[in-house]
Amino acid sequence: MIKNIIFDVGDVLVDFRYHEYMKDLGFDEDSIIFLRDNMIFTDFWEGMDLGVRDVDDACGYFSEKYPDYSDKITTFWNNIESIVSEYGYAAPLIRSLKDKGYKVYLLSNYPDKLADMHWKRFTFLEYIDGFIISAKVKLAKPDPAIYRLLMDRYRLKAEQCLFIDDREKNVNAAVEVGMRSILFNGYDELVGELEKIYDNENEEALSSSDPR
């Protein structure tokens, strides 16, 4: 029976709105695409997630590498607090899961200094039973070690855990360590899957307790 639900954060509970963020900063579409491909979706950013690259070095590193974009890169990093926003459904969803008796945890690939900046704004954190931020432990999904660390830290059993993430490789890694998993494809689909699991498990529990 599922007792623990483990959420990814980015693009599941919060919107990693890098495109809208750069539009809000006044960047043209070509610049947005360039910075997306050459700054956000890069080994350096993955290094920040892993805690082996420093967020404070990012602006200088990318400005030196791409001097034609240095002004935009500086603007990007000077306003980085606004690159994420909490989804309106996040806190009510987690609260409803808590009301059903689940423990709820977070397992997130996130640069440590950005987490320190962003997470204090997330209202759903008050309902969370525990979390691991990748950069703070120098491990990142889909490394099985970070899933095991979460289970060890909070004394969870894999077969009692349901993991939710928007990336297939992370979901597959959860299955490899013995968890059940859901690939996140949107709020409505997720709620349907969660309700199905809850109803099925409660029906099985009632059947097993039937004295007939």
N, C-alpha and C positions, 0 to 999 in steps of 0.2 A: 504493500500500500504506500502511496506517495504521502510523505509527511513534510517534505521540504521542497520549495520551489526556488530555483536559482535563476536570476535574470542577468542577462547582459544589460548594459546601460545605453551606450550610444546607438541611436536609431531603433531602439526598442522602448526605452522609457524617456529618453530625451532625443531631441532632434539635433543631429550634427549638421547644422544648416550652413555649411561652408559656402554654398553657391549664393544663397540669399544674403548671407553675411557680407560677401564681397560686393554684391550688387548694392547693398545698403551703403557701403563705403564709396560707391561711385565708380567701381572698376568696370571697364568695358568687357564684353563677353570673351574676346580673345585673351585678355589678360587673366580672366577667371579660369579659363581652360588651361592656360599655361601654368599658372600657379597651382592649380589642382594637380596637374600631372607631374610637376617638377618640384613641388614643395610638400603637398599634403600626402599624396600617394607615393611615398618614397621610403627608402631604407632609413633615412634620417628620422622620419616621423615614427617608423616602427621602432627605432632605437630609443626614442623618447618614451614610447609605450613600455619598452623593456627596461627602462631606467638606466641605459648605458649612454644616452645622449641627454644633454642638459637643455631644458627649454630656454634658459637664458642665453644659450649660444645660438639659437635658431635664427634669429634676425640677422646677426652678423654673418653667419655661415651662408645663408641663402642670398644675402645682399652682395657678398663678395663673389659668389658663384654666378649670380645673374645681375650684374650692375645696371643693366637697362631697366630693371624692375625694382631697383633698390628703394625708391620712394614708396611704391605700393607695398613692398615687403615690410617696410618699417611701419606703415599705416596698419597693415594686417596684424602685426604682432603687438602694436600699441593698443589695439582694441579687442584683443583676443577673448576677453571676458564674454563678449556677445556672440560668440560663434555657436553656442549651444542654447537651446531653450527646452524646458520641461514640457512634455506632452500633457495636455489637460487631463487625459485619462489615467495617467500614471499613478497618482496618489489614490484615487478612488478604487482602481483595480487592485492595488496591493492591500488596501484596507479591507476590501471584500474578501481577499484570500485569507487574510488574518482572521476575519470573522468566521471563516469556515474551518479554522483550526490549523491552517498551514503555518509553518515557519517560512520566512522569506529572506533570501540572501542575494547578494550581488557579486558577480564575478566579471570584472571589467578590465579591458585593455585601455589604459588611460595614462598619459604623462602625469607624474606626481604633482608638479607645480600647477598644472592646469586643473587637476582634481581639487587641489587645495583652493583654487580660485572659484571653480564652478560648483562643486558639490554642496557648498554651504547654502546655495540657493534652492536646492532640490527639496520640495516639501515632502516627497515620499520617503525620505530618509528616516523620518520619525517612526515609520512602521517596519523598518528593516531590522532583522535579528543579527546580521553580521555581513561583512563584505571583505573582499580582497581587491585591491587596486594593483594592477600588474607592475607598474614602475616601482612601487614601494617594496616589492618582494623579488624584483629582478627575474620574474617569470612572466610569460604571456601565453594566452590561448593561441594556437591549439596544443601547446605543450601539455601532455597529460599531467605533468608534475603540478601545475597550478590548480587543477581540479582536485588532485589528491591533497594538496595543501589546504584547500578550503574544507574538505571533509575532515582532515586531521584536526584543523584548528577548532572546528565547531562540533566535532564528534558526530559526524553524519555518516549514515550507511548509504552506499551508492544506490542500492536497489530501492531506497526510499526517497530518492532525489529525482526531480524533474528539472531539466535545464532548458532554458529558452534563449535563443540567440538568432541574429539575422544572417549569420554567415554559416554556410553549410559545413565548412571545415571545422568550425568550433563545435557545432552540433555533433558531428561525427566523432570528434575527440571525446566528447562527453559519453557517448555510447560505448566507446572503447574502454572507459574506466568503469562501466557498469551502470551508468545513469540512464534513465529514459530522457527523451529530448523532443523538443518541438522547434522546427525551423520557423522563425517569425516572418510572416508575410502580411502583417497588418493586424490592427487591433481586433476587428470583428472576427476574423478567422481564429485568432488566438483565444478569444473568449469562448468561442464555440468548442475549441479543442479542450480547454480547461473544464468547461461545464460537462463535456462528455466523460472526461476522466473522473471527475468528482461523482457524477451520477452512477457510472459503472462500478466504481469502487464501493460506494455506499450500498448499491444494490447487492453486490457480492457479499458485503458484510452482513446485510440483513438475511440473505439466503443461508449463510453459514451459521447464523444464530437461530434459525428456524428449528424448533424442536421436533417438527413432524418427520 
